[in-house]
């Protein structure tokens, strides 16, 4: 099924009366999705193969994101033309932070 627009993998703030959903909201959910069950890793890998992805609200040093992206970019051969992240600072500084993750930073 094609995806159009914004996809919220890790959730977003909802009204307290919003019905239950399957987004990742807690560290236990994160561990289950990426490590125990592994579906989120497969989802991200497939997503990167098919779409342009812009990470919003992630830090380069956030351990789960850092390890996932470094693992996906372990040989440095992944095409980095479709993965971007917003970050704060000078371009030269943020390029260093994201380089080994295969991410093109947007200052």
GUKERO-534898 format. One line per field, with one value per atom (N, C-alpha, C): x, y, z; residue in one letter; atom name. Coordinates in steps of 0.001 Angstrom, whole numbers. Last residue first. Example, Ala and Ser with C-alpha at 12.3 -4.5 7.8 and 13.67 -1.06 7.14 Angstrom:
BEGIN
u	(12850/13670/12900/13190/12300/13200)
v	(-2250/-1060/30/-5690/-4500/-3300)
w	(7080/7140/7870/7800/7800/7800)
type	(s/s/s/a/a/a)
atom	(N/CA/C/N/CA/C)
***
This chain:
BEGIN
u	(20279/20427/19247/19848/19278/19372/22060/21428/20907/21646/21980/21290/22908/21862/22428/24470/23937/22835/25753/24400/23755/28094/28171/26811/27044/27730/27709/25992/25097/25800/28063/27214/26434/29091/29937/29077/26947/27341/28188/26967/25937/26211/29238/29161/28122/28630/29849/29780/26263/26235/27444/25699/26383/26425/22387/23810/24365/20071/20401/21907/18399/19258/19623/16446/16594/17492/17640/17242/17434/17087/17446/17008/17542/17371/17947/18170/16757/16513/20845/20097/18639/22495/22072/21213/22565/22338/21771/25005/23598/23483/27644/27229/25773/28637/28759/28299/28167/29235/29440/26101/27340/28471/23640/24674/26050/22193/21707/22754/23726/23614/23156/23274/24643/24609/20501/21005/22444/20454/19690/20286/22098/22461/21722/20660/22070/22417/18211/18270/19693/18972/18270/18354/20559/21090/20274/20892/19873/20228/22600/23177/22142/20989/22005/22566/17544/18886/19885/14467/15458/16774/12571/12564/13530/12225/11854/11831/13675/13519/13265/12406/12929/12628/12860/12509/13181/11566/12426/11944/11104/10651/11794/12117/11030/10725/14078/14244/13243/13082/14237/14493/11069/10710/11836/12559/11709/11330/13754/14575/13765/11480/12368/13224/10446/9635/10529/12501/12136/11328/12346/13584/13290/9778/10070/11359/9863/9060/9412/11222/11970/11167/10618/9851/10502/12808/12155/11417/13658/14540/13825/11638/12932/13745/9329/9213/10541/10352/9562/9582/11580/12354/11648/9295/10437/11263/7718/7203/8353/9461/9117/8569/9452/10701/10450/6394/7221/8517/5205/5120/6049/4538/5507/5521/1092/2332/3238/-1414/-229/1085/-3991/-3333/-2064/-7149/-5845/-5296/-8756/-8740/-7314/-8486/-8225/-8159/-8730/-9859/-9680/-6443/-6586/-7732/-5146/-6103/-6250/-1684/-3100/-3932/1501/601/-833/2640/2512/1510/4769/3653/3694/6750/6908/5837/5796/6209/6231/3708/4176/4526/4073/3853/4473/2631/3447/3061/2139/2118/3041/1316/1344/1338/2222/2074/2220/686/1512/1209/844/0/889)
v	(21887/22796/23750/18650/19919/20876/15920/16845/18114/12835/14173/15153/9816/10836/12143/7669/7707/8723/7672/7138/7139/9012/7553/6872/11762/11108/9583/13272/12360/11488/14879/14084/13003/16158/15220/14312/17853/16818/15751/19638/18597/17520/21191/20466/19340/22299/21501/20640/23787/22636/21727/24640/24908/23634/23918/24221/24522/21308/22689/22869/19358/19497/20961/17021/18394/18390/14634/14938/16417/12252/13573/13709/10075/10138/11447/9743/9739/9795/9561/10634/10693/7586/8558/9669/4251/5533/6506/2397/2738/4112/1923/1839/2198/1670/2969/3001/-573/-661/651/241/-354/-405/1445/2064/1465/70/55/593/734/-649/-754/3462/2979/1543/3393/4002/3581/2018/1542/2083/3626/2237/1693/6118/6032/4605/5368/5887/5770/4523/3624/4072/6898/5553/4666/9966/9143/7678/11560/10713/9912/12999/12125/11150/13014/13498/12509/13876/12887/13584/15569/15370/14319/13948/15160/14819/12803/12567/13897/12070/13199/12934/10033/10085/11299/8904/9910/10107/5324/6696/7622/2717/3160/4649/2086/1572/2185/3106/3773/3305/1195/2592/3325/-1073/-1051/377/-164/-582/-522/304/1416/1057/-2348/-1254/-106/-3669/-4083/-2984/-2278/-2262/-2634/-2975/-1572/-1454/-5734/-5244/-3805/-6930/-6515/-5925/-7955/-8417/-8030/-6929/-8214/-8774/-4481/-5565/-6896/-2733/-2786/-4023/-3247/-3034/-3209/-3500/-4573/-4448/-1005/-2239/-3406/657/815/-473/-145/-295/-247/648/-770/-1049/3386/2669/1167/4279/4133/3402/4429/5568/5475/3616/3377/4615/2992/3746/3381/1788/935/1695/3196/3001/2194/3951/3280/3116/7174/5723/5147/10062/9458/7940/11441/10577/9923/13062/11908/10965/13808/14123/12890/13089/13029/13518/13385/13728/13763/10486/11929/12194/7798/8426/9931/6742/6721/7485/7065/5748/5698/8697/8809/7419/10053/8810/8973/12377/12168/10851/11537/12486/12080/8228/9617/10503/5012/5958/7351/2160/3368/4280/-1178/0/1241)
w	(8224/9372/9500/7568/7128/8316/6725/7664/6992/5440/5000/5945/6792/6805/6276/7555/6198/6019/9896/9937/8551/9708/9810/9878/9593/8473/8561/11684/10965/9927/12747/13638/12901/10470/11199/12081/9879/8915/9595/11987/11971/10926/11342/12612/12559/8849/9009/10269/9428/8526/8734/12827/11566/10730/14190/14234/12865/14477/14788/14819/11989/13161/13303/10233/10688/11915/7949/9324/9586/5289/5787/7240/2703/4154/4676/42/407/1912/-520/-1175/-742/302/1318/744/-299/-959/62/1456/1279/635/2015/620/383/4546/3908/2463/5961/4963/4220/7740/8245/7234/7738/6908/7218/9579/8208/7234/11851/11403/9961/12052/11825/11311/12537/11312/11010/15050/13899/12602/16683/16399/15182/16641/16248/15836/17723/16354/15823/20337/19416/17961/21359/21138/20193/19901/20558/20302/18454/19493/20277/16750/16165/17193/17577/17862/17288/15972/16382/16665/14860/16299/16793/11860/12589/14074/8959/10394/11082/5928/6691/8157/3125/4544/5176/152/756/2180/-303/-102/293/-553/-1419/-1375/1255/-106/-1073/3599/2995/1573/4082/3871/3151/4635/3435/3070/7064/5923/4625/8650/8314/7104/8806/8266/7808/10106/8742/8049/12538/11754/10308/13379/13064/12249/13929/12802/12420/16066/14892/13742/18572/17410/16088/20151/20448/19236/18728/19156/19327/17830/17145/17494/19409/17969/17235/22055/21445/19923/22418/22508/21847/22178/21278/21258/24313/22951/21944/26364/26222/24823/26022/25772/25639/24230/25424/25073/21703/22612/23809/18489/19548/20440/17583/17507/18667/17437/17512/17383/19578/18295/18517/21117/21135/19719/20508/20640/20572/22567/21263/21423/24921/24556/23178/25109/26011/25627/21850/22896/23793/21300/20945/22125/20018/21113/20601/18280/18405/19515/17097/17787/17771/15563/17009/17759/12933/13419/14938/11104/12479/12985/7959/8694/10067/5755/6939/7597/2300/3400/4527/1517/1083/2313/626/1734/1163/-934/-968/218/0/0/0)
type	(x/x/x/x/x/x/x/x/x/x/x/x/x/x/x/x/x/x/x/x/x/x/x/x/x/x/x/x/x/x/x/x/x/x/x/x/x/x/x/x/x/x/x/x/x/x/x/x/x/x/x/x/x/x/x/x/x/x/x/x/x/x/x/x/x/x/x/x/x/x/x/x/x/x/x/x/x/x/x/x/x/x/x/x/x/x/x/x/x/x/x/x/x/x/x/x/x/x/x/x/x/x/x/x/x/x/x/x/x/x/x/x/x/x/x/x/x/x/x/x/x/x/x/x/x/x/x/x/x/x/x/x/x/x/x/x/x/x/x/x/x/x/x/x/x/x/x/x/x/x/x/x/x/x/x/x/x/x/x/x/x/x/x/x/x/x/x/x/x/x/x/x/x/x/x/x/x/x/x/x/x/x/x/x/x/x/x/x/x/x/x/x/x/x/x/x/x/x/x/x/x/x/x/x/x/x/x/x/x/x/x/x/x/x/x/x/x/x/x/x/x/x/x/x/x/x/x/x/x/x/x/x/x/x/x/x/x/x/x/x/x/x/x/x/x/x/x/x/x/x/x/x/x/x/x/x/x/x/x/x/x/x/x/x/x/x/x/x/x/x/x/x/x/x/x/x/x/x/x/x/x/x/x/x/x/x/x/x/x/x/x/x/x/x/x/x/x/x/x/x/x/x/x/x/x/x/x/x/x/x/x/x/x/x/x/x/x/x/x/x/x)
atom	(N/CA/C/N/CA/C/N/CA/C/N/CA/C/N/CA/C/N/CA/C/N/CA/C/N/CA/C/N/CA/C/N/CA/C/N/CA/C/N/CA/C/N/CA/C/N/CA/C/N/CA/C/N/CA/C/N/CA/C/N/CA/C/N/CA/C/N/CA/C/N/CA/C/N/CA/C/N/CA/C/N/CA/C/N/CA/C/N/CA/C/N/CA/C/N/CA/C/N/CA/C/N/CA/C/N/CA/C/N/CA/C/N/CA/C/N/CA/C/N/CA/C/N/CA/C/N/CA/C/N/CA/C/N/CA/C/N/CA/C/N/CA/C/N/CA/C/N/CA/C/N/CA/C/N/CA/C/N/CA/C/N/CA/C/N/CA/C/N/CA/C/N/CA/C/N/CA/C/N/CA/C/N/CA/C/N/CA/C/N/CA/C/N/CA/C/N/CA/C/N/CA/C/N/CA/C/N/CA/C/N/CA/C/N/CA/C/N/CA/C/N/CA/C/N/CA/C/N/CA/C/N/CA/C/N/CA/C/N/CA/C/N/CA/C/N/CA/C/N/CA/C/N/CA/C/N/CA/C/N/CA/C/N/CA/C/N/CA/C/N/CA/C/N/CA/C/N/CA/C/N/CA/C/N/CA/C/N/CA/C/N/CA/C/N/CA/C/N/CA/C/N/CA/C/N/CA/C/N/CA/C/N/CA/C/N/CA/C/N/CA/C/N/CA/C/N/CA/C/N/CA/C/N/CA/C/N/CA/C/N/CA/C/N/CA/C/N/CA/C/N/CA/C/N/CA/C/N/CA/C/N/CA/C/N/CA/C/N/CA/C/N/CA/C)
***
